[in-house]
Each structure stands twice: as structure tokens, then as C-alpha cells.
Amino acid sequence: MSTPEVFTPALLYVSPGAVAKVKSLVEEEGNDELKLRVYVTGGGCSGFQYGFTFDDVTAEDDTVVEKDGVKVVVDAMSYPYLVGANVDYTEGLQGAKFVISNPNAATTCGCGSSFSI
């Protein structure tokens, strides 16, 4: 008889493209303390929307994910909405932007910047 495996999802997966873009932007700013902050707010056409900003401050209740020297910060309120999500960076006809692929989202809008649970 085998024992069940326990799967603990990572808070965020950060793609190599997102890592490269964050490194590039941090180098442009000349501030090695900058971290990409990913957050969720109310709004958008589906109820919640994603936000991205750079921050050099980390609060006590923030969760920090580090990949290849890049730090991504998530606040305590956004944490439950982002567990298991993937942060990527894309460039295409609609412009260049950070995007989230979120397994927790029941629906997303056409542009991919808002979602519902």
C-alpha cells in the first residue's frame, strides 16, 4: 500500500520572460532593491483585476517569491487569489505587458486583465 503524495502549490510561478523583463527594468532604474509587486483589486469587467508595480519596500505580511535573482512581492490580501498563478511577460499586437495565468479564476475578460472567482 502506498502513501498519498501531498502537493503544495507554489504561490507564484515566474516565467523566464518575466524574470528577464524585471531584471531589465530594475537595471534601467539603477535600484537593486526594486521588486515586482503583483496585487489584486476590485474592478475590471469580471470583478477583480491584476495590478503590477515596482516597490522597494516589503511589508511584514508580504510574501516574497524569488526566482533567478528577481523578487516578486504579493500582499496578504492578494495572496489567496494568486496561489498557483503564473506571471509572464508578453509582447504582441496588443502591446507589451505582464500577464497572469490564474488557475483560481473561473472566468476572465477578453484582455486578460480581470477575472472572477
N, C-alpha and C positions, 0 to 999 in steps of 0.2 A: 504494500500500500504506500503510495507516495504522499508527500505532504503538499498542501496547496502553496502556490507561489503568491507572494504579496507584491503587488505592483504599486509603487508610489510615483505618481506623475511628477515630472519636474514642473516648477512654477512656469517658466517660460523657456521655449527653445528659441535661440537666436541664430538666424541663418548666417552663413559666411558673407553673403551680400550685405546684410545689416551690419555685421561686425566691421567690414571694410569701410562702409559709409560713415559709421560713427567714428572710427579712427581718423578718417579723412577730415571730418568736421571738427573734431577735437584738436587736431593738428592745426587747422586753419585758425581756430580761436586762440591757440597758444596757451591753453589752460588744461593741464593734465588732470585736474580734479573734476572735470566735467563728466557727468554720467547721463545716459539717456533715460529720462523719466517717462514711463508709459502709464497712462491712467484711463479710467472710465468715468464718464459724466453722464448725467441725464440729458436727453435731447436726441436730435437726429430724427430721421423719418421712421426708424424702427424702435425707438425708446431709449437706447443707450448709444453713446458714441465714444470712440477711442480718441485719446489725445497723446501727443508727443511733445516733449520739451527737453531742453538741456538744463541740468541743475548741478551746482557744485556743493549742495548741502544734502545730507541724508538725515532724515528724522529717525528717532528711536524705533518707531513702529514700521519703518520701511523694510521691505525685503529687497536684497541686492542679489542679482544674478550676474556672475562674471563668466565671460567666455573670451578666450584669446586676448586677455588684457582689457577688454571692454566691459564696463559695468552698466547694467540696466537696473533701474530702480522702480519698484512698484509700491504704492502706498497701501496701507492696511484696508481701506475701503474698496479699492480696486482689486485686491488680491483674489477674492473668491471668484470674480468674473474672468480672471486671466489664467487660472491654473490649467496647464497643458497647452496653452496657446503658443503659436509660432509667430515671431516677429521677423519680418523680411523687409527688404528694400527693393523696389521695382522702378524701372524706367521704361516708359512706353508712350503711346499716343496720348494718354490722359495725363502725362507728366511724370515726374519722379516723386516718389513718396515712400514712407514707411507704411507697411500694411500688416494687419493681424489676421491670421487664420485661427479661428477660435472654435474648438470642439464643443464648447459650452453654449454657443449661440444656436438658438432654434431657427431664427431667420436673420438674414442680413439684407441691407438695402443694395441697390444696384451698384453704387460706387464703392461699397465695402467698408465705409467708414462708420456705419451704425449697425446695431444689432438688437435682438431681443432674446430673452431667456425663456 
